[in-house]
Amino acid sequence: MVRRNKNSVEFIYCACGCGKTRPKYRKDGRERHFIKGHVWKGKSFSEEHIMKLCQVRKGIQDGNRNPFWKGDNVGISALHNWMRLHFQPPKTCQNCNEEKPSLDLANVTGVYNREFKNWKYLCRKCHVYFDNIIERNLKPYYFKKKEIR
């Protein structure tokens, strides 16, 4: 079905059957049958085909096979994200063994790389404590209460 607009632009109904209309021709003069995004409307892949696609894609660009892989030459936040993905959190703090609702991933040695021995999941209190010791080379007695003058 074709209908005309008052500006003599020819409109057609979308070929997917949604009932919406669109101009018959694009700005570059080519004919168009579907509204953008309606080509796949109502269609899907079979479960078998989806599983084949997953098997093909699995492992193609993981880790160092990815062309944008930087190795240990990444920022701190990217390294934390990678460690969170590969180093699942325990239920308790790995320092004080208290069960906390959320644990921070902390680098306890000061060496930022992808080795699990340099990282721990700590509660916020232990994380702040370890960060202050590493960054400032402080001794454990640093957190004693200061006298108010």
C-alpha positions in Angstrom: 0.0 0.0 0.0 1.2 3.5 -0.8 -0.1 6.8 0.4 1.0 10.3 -0.4 1.9 13.1 1.9 0.9 16.7 1.2 4.5 17.5 0.2 4.3 14.7 -2.4 6.7 12.5 -0.5 5.7 8.9 -1.1 5.1 6.8 2.1 4.9 3.1 2.4 4.1 0.7 5.3 7.0 -1.1 6.9 7.5 -4.5 5.5 7.8 -6.1 8.9 4.0 -5.7 9.4 4.1 -3.3 12.4 1.7 -0.9 10.6 4.1 2.1 10.8 4.7 4.2 7.7 8.0 5.6 6.4 9.2 7.5 3.3 9.7 5.1 0.4 13.0 6.6 -0.5 16.0 7.5 1.7 17.7 10.9 1.3 20.3 9.4 -1.0 17.5 8.2 -3.3 17.7 4.5 -2.6 14.4 2.6 -1.9 13.8 1.3 1.6 11.3 -1.3 2.8 11.8 -1.4 6.6 11.9 1.2 9.3 15.5 1.2 10.8 15.8 -1.7 13.3 12.7 -3.6 12.0 14.5 -6.0 9.7 15.1 -8.5 12.6 11.7 -7.9 14.3 10.1 -11.1 15.2 13.0 -13.3 14.1 15.5 -15.1 16.3 18.2 -17.7 16.1 17.6 -21.3 17.0 19.2 -22.6 20.3 21.5 -24.8 18.4 22.8 -21.9 16.2 23.2 -19.7 19.3 25.4 -22.4 21.0 27.5 -22.7 17.8 28.1 -19.0 17.8 29.1 -19.1 21.5 31.6 -21.8 20.8 33.1 -20.0 17.9 33.4 -16.7 19.9 34.6 -18.2 23.1 38.2 -17.5 23.8 38.9 -15.7 20.5 39.8 -12.4 22.2 40.4 -13.3 25.8 43.3 -11.8 27.7 46.5 -11.5 25.7 44.8 -12.6 22.4 42.9 -9.3 22.4 44.6 -6.7 20.2 44.1 -4.0 22.9 45.7 -6.1 25.6 48.4 -4.1 27.6 49.6 -6.7 30.0 50.8 -5.2 33.3 51.0 -1.7 31.6 47.5 -0.7 32.7 46.1 1.8 35.1 45.2 0.9 38.7 41.4 0.8 38.1 41.8 -1.5 35.1 44.0 -3.8 37.1 41.5 -3.8 40.0 38.7 -4.7 37.6 40.7 -7.6 36.1 41.5 -8.9 39.6 37.8 -8.7 40.7 36.9 -10.7 37.6 39.5 -13.5 38.2 39.8 -13.4 42.0 36.4 -14.0 43.5 35.7 -12.4 46.9 35.4 -14.5 50.1 32.7 -13.9 52.6 35.1 -12.6 55.3 37.9 -10.2 55.5 41.2 -11.9 54.8 43.0 -10.0 57.6 40.6 -9.8 60.5 38.3 -12.7 59.5 35.1 -10.6 60.2 32.1 -11.1 58.0 31.3 -7.8 56.3 28.7 -7.0 53.7 31.2 -5.5 51.2 34.9 -6.1 50.9 37.5 -4.0 49.1 40.1 -5.5 46.8 43.4 -4.2 48.2 46.9 -4.4 47.0 48.9 -5.3 50.1 52.4 -5.4 48.8 52.6 -2.2 46.7 53.5 -4.2 43.6 50.7 -3.7 41.0 50.6 -6.7 38.7 48.3 -9.7 38.1 49.7 -12.0 40.7 47.2 -13.1 43.3 49.7 -13.1 46.1 49.8 -9.3 46.0 46.1 -8.9 46.5 43.6 -9.5 49.4 40.0 -8.8 50.0 39.8 -6.6 53.1 37.1 -4.8 55.0 37.3 -1.0 54.8 39.0 -0.6 58.2 41.8 -3.0 57.3 42.1 -1.6 53.8 42.7 1.9 55.1 45.2 0.6 57.6 47.2 -1.3 55.0 47.1 1.6 52.5 48.6 4.0 55.1 51.4 1.6 56.0 52.4 1.0 52.4 52.0 4.5 51.1 53.7 6.3 53.9 56.1 3.5 55.2 54.5 3.9 58.6 54.8 1.6 61.6 51.8 -0.1 63.0 51.7 2.3 66.0 50.7 5.2 63.8 47.0 4.8 64.7 47.4 5.5 68.4 45.3 8.3 69.6 46.9 11.7 69.6 46.8 13.9 72.6 44.6 17.1 72.3 46.4 20.2 73.5 
